[in-house]
Amino acid sequence: SAAKRAVAQPGAKVVGAGATPATSSSAAVTSPRELLTVFKQLSKARLSALVVLSAAAGFVAGSGETVEWTKLGLTSFGTFACAASANTLNQIYEVEKDKLMKRTCKRPLPTGKITPKNALIWAVGSGVVGCATLYASSNATTAALGA
């Protein structure tokens, strides 16, 4: 299989079957910690955190005198998951352009650290979890806006 051929090449390990081999200049994904880093990069965690911060500020501002902290936490989690999904989908869509730009060529998809299929699984999973969390903690309108 393609995954076995990729692993057989020196310095080439990728996440998922059917991946194009990572080059020897890219860091191989060899541990759960590195896989977590890949998902953080796909999610653009810092950008997603800024989206959460603005949503949380709006939540607190609209809460009146009493803030429901559990609901704020769930809303923040759901918002982060939806933002992570959107950022991952964007990187899947832009992978060919990302390969060409110096600023983006070291992202997980252009380097082959993860396959587009597995990135899509991550995007769909985080999107479903995010929307479900927003639906359960808020309402259908909030979940639809998260989608």
Wavefront OBJ file of the C-alpha trace (Angstrom):
o trace
v 0.000 0.000 0.000
v 1.011 3.641 -0.321
v 1.339 3.995 3.444
v 3.768 1.063 3.615
v 5.817 2.505 0.734
v 5.893 5.885 2.495
v 7.111 4.348 5.748
v 9.752 2.349 3.858
v 11.353 5.541 2.554
v 13.964 7.097 4.874
v 12.487 9.788 7.100
v 8.993 9.453 5.671
v 6.050 8.768 7.951
v 2.600 10.146 7.363
v -0.773 9.973 9.017
v -3.244 7.809 7.088
v -3.210 5.371 4.219
v -2.821 6.599 0.686
v -0.804 9.646 1.667
v 1.861 11.099 -0.479
v 5.169 10.503 1.252
v 6.501 13.283 3.409
v 9.854 14.550 2.340
v 12.882 13.925 4.488
v 12.973 17.651 5.302
v 9.586 17.477 7.022
v 9.209 16.227 10.563
v 7.678 12.757 10.704
v 4.572 12.243 12.820
v 5.729 9.538 15.184
v 3.954 10.165 18.469
v 0.579 11.181 19.886
v 2.130 14.492 20.918
v 3.166 15.223 17.321
v -0.285 14.221 16.097
v -1.800 16.685 18.576
v 0.483 19.353 17.131
v -0.762 18.520 13.625
v -4.389 18.907 14.733
v -3.549 22.204 16.460
v -1.962 23.442 13.244
v -4.919 22.325 11.126
v -7.292 24.022 13.576
v -5.220 27.199 13.704
v -5.652 27.058 17.472
v -4.594 30.646 18.188
v -6.957 32.074 15.561
v -9.763 29.831 16.823
v -9.061 31.050 20.372
v -9.574 34.649 19.214
v -12.953 33.670 17.753
v -13.837 32.079 21.106
v -12.725 35.197 22.966
v -15.035 37.412 20.919
v -17.943 34.965 21.316
v -17.339 34.723 25.068
v -17.235 38.517 25.380
v -20.582 38.749 23.599
v -22.002 35.982 25.806
v -20.922 37.776 28.992
v -22.125 41.161 27.722
v -25.528 39.687 26.909
v -25.878 37.775 30.164
v -27.057 40.619 32.319
v -26.287 40.423 36.030
v -25.676 36.662 36.187
v -23.346 34.689 33.931
v -24.129 31.001 33.487
v -20.551 29.736 33.644
v -21.333 26.190 32.493
v -23.206 27.502 29.482
v -20.341 29.911 28.749
v -17.872 27.015 28.871
v -19.960 24.844 26.566
v -20.549 27.721 24.171
v -16.818 28.440 24.110
v -16.001 24.779 23.455
v -18.590 24.512 20.678
v -17.372 27.727 19.093
v -13.756 26.523 19.190
v -14.685 23.199 17.589
v -16.629 24.925 14.791
v -13.774 27.369 14.142
v -11.280 24.475 14.098
v -13.434 22.706 11.533
v -13.660 25.775 9.299
v -9.911 26.388 9.478
v -9.171 22.760 8.611
v -11.578 22.806 5.661
v -9.875 25.961 4.407
v -6.472 24.259 4.505
v -7.840 21.231 2.638
v -9.225 23.545 -0.032
v -6.013 25.610 -0.279
v -3.406 22.799 -0.049
v -2.051 23.273 -3.586
v -1.627 27.028 -3.073
v -0.141 26.437 0.381
v 2.576 24.253 -1.183
v 3.739 27.235 -3.252
v 3.894 29.934 -0.583
v 6.844 30.235 1.774
v 4.591 31.222 4.692
v 2.314 28.169 4.323
v 4.431 25.437 2.744
v 5.296 23.858 6.114
v 1.703 23.246 7.174
v 0.674 19.621 7.806
v -1.089 19.009 4.478
v 1.588 20.406 2.123
v 4.292 18.487 3.988
v 2.321 15.241 4.003
v 2.188 14.941 7.784
v -1.507 14.085 7.411
v -3.591 12.983 4.452
v -6.410 15.129 3.095
v -8.806 12.283 3.967
v -7.763 12.282 7.620
v -7.819 16.072 7.741
v -11.382 15.918 6.388
v -12.336 13.378 9.058
v -10.952 15.790 11.680
v -12.838 18.730 10.130
v -16.166 16.894 9.940
v -15.757 15.436 13.434
v -14.913 18.747 15.066
v -17.699 20.471 13.144
v -20.307 17.921 14.226
v -19.135 18.019 17.848
v -19.088 21.824 17.808
v -22.565 22.198 16.323
v -23.998 19.519 18.606
v -22.495 21.256 21.639
v -23.895 24.624 20.568
v -27.302 23.046 19.939
v -27.349 21.303 23.333
v -26.063 24.284 25.309
v -27.872 27.064 23.455
v -30.345 26.524 20.621
v -30.754 25.541 16.982
v -30.056 29.059 15.707
v -26.708 29.168 17.491
v -25.813 25.719 16.153
v -26.776 26.785 12.627
v -24.585 29.878 12.908
v -21.728 27.609 14.042
v -22.169 25.489 10.943
l 1 2 3 4 5 6 7 8 9 10 11 12 13 14 15 16 17 18 19 20 21 22 23 24 25 26 27 28 29 30 31 32 33 34 35 36 37 38 39 40 41 42 43 44 45 46 47 48 49 50 51 52 53 54 55 56 57 58 59 60 61 62 63 64 65 66 67 68 69 70 71 72 73 74 75 76 77 78 79 80 81 82 83 84 85 86 87 88 89 90 91 92 93 94 95 96 97 98 99 100 101 102 103 104 105 106 107 108 109 110 111 112 113 114 115 116 117 118 119 120 121 122 123 124 125 126 127 128 129 130 131 132 133 134 135 136 137 138 139 140 141 142 143 144 145 146 147
